[in-house]
Amino acid sequence: MKGAAPPRRAWAPCLVLALVVAGAPAGAQQRSEAEVRYERGVALFTARNYEGALLEFQRSLALSGGVDLLFNIGRTYQAMGRYAEAAQTIDEYLRRARDLPPERRQEVSRMLTTLRGFIAHLRVRVTPADATVTLDGESVSRERLASALTVNPGRHVVTAQRSGYTTTAEPVVVASGESRDVTVSLSAAPASLGEGTLVLRNAPASAVLRVDGVVARSPVRLPVRTHRIELGAPGFASWRGEVLIEPQRSRVLTAHMERARGLSPRWFILGACATGAAALVGGVFGGLTLAARSEFDQRLRYSDVAADRDLADRGETFRTVANVGFGAAAALGVATVVLLTQTGFGVSATTVDVAAAPGGLQLRF
């Protein structure tokens, strides 16, 4: 044993005493599981299997609630070099064992003083303050961080992490009785330096958000720059605008969408395109008809009419297609004019408030 830990022979009376105290109430009755585990703990401790002894003592304590078991657990922690846990357990033993004889209490108190001389303390400061902190892989609450952490002497690792920041681990070595300050400062993750967030609110469930022409789902992380934003929904007037995304900030789009007035302009555009296509067909085949007629007239001067019957039939077909094309163009033109009178080309009734979060001025487009 090192430091203040007594030789192994000095432990036996303490362990046996606890065994007698814990086992006395059972009398001649069959031994309980708590007693069996207690005896196993004593045997394992004597064999220097401290991990096994600790487990058996803890199980026995959970089953029986015997206060004396706390003392044995504390001594086992000490044998394992876990002085912080040993001091905490022995302190609990003194607080709960109210019927200890004065001499025994003084002896255990001196032991506790010795144990406290072996432990060390860490004062941890983390930036940002809301980062999650672990000590040697175990989570440390913010309440515990408010005061110095009690640790065993040796090497420890304080780790801090937070969304948007690079996880940072800070190793520290402390000796017995030493207090050290540990400061862990997180830096923004490289991928987050050039990104911000776009959030859409108050939009209909059917609304479709497009960022730079690509459908996106709110909230969406975007590179820092100006983006083209489109917002639309069936039966509603659409909105288009530009939004500047800033690093590590959120832009909130609050939509005020109103029902579209009149027909959508796309119906007029479709009608105009169809009219143009029909007119183009009529024009092309009209030209072919004129060309066929001219060729027919030239052949008629030098050949028999019957020999040019195929040319005449082809010209007639061209003429028919041209007439159909021009007729369709006329009908579609009338329909397109009607669509024009029913289409709402006015300024969109939909508005979007763009605000920085938190704080920031609102801009309305």
Secondary structure, DSSP 8 states (H G I E B T S, - for coil): --TT---HHHHHHHHHHHHHHHHGGGTTS---HHHHHHHHHHHHHHTT-HHHHHHHHHHHHHHH--THHHHHHHHHHHHTT-HHHHHHHHHHHHHH-TT--HHHHHHHHHHHHHHHHH-EEEEEEEESTT-EEEETTEEE-HHHHTS-EEE-SEEEEEEEE-TTB--EEEEEEE-TT-EEEEEEE--B-HHHHTEEEEEEES--TT-EEEETTEEE-SSEEEESSEEEEEEE-TTB--EEEEEE--TT-EEEEEEE--B--SB-HHHHHHHHHHHHHHHHHHHHHHHHHHHHHHHHHHHHHHS-GGGGHHHHHHHHHHHHHHHHHHHHHHHHHHHHHHHHHHB--S--S-EEEEEEESS--EEE-
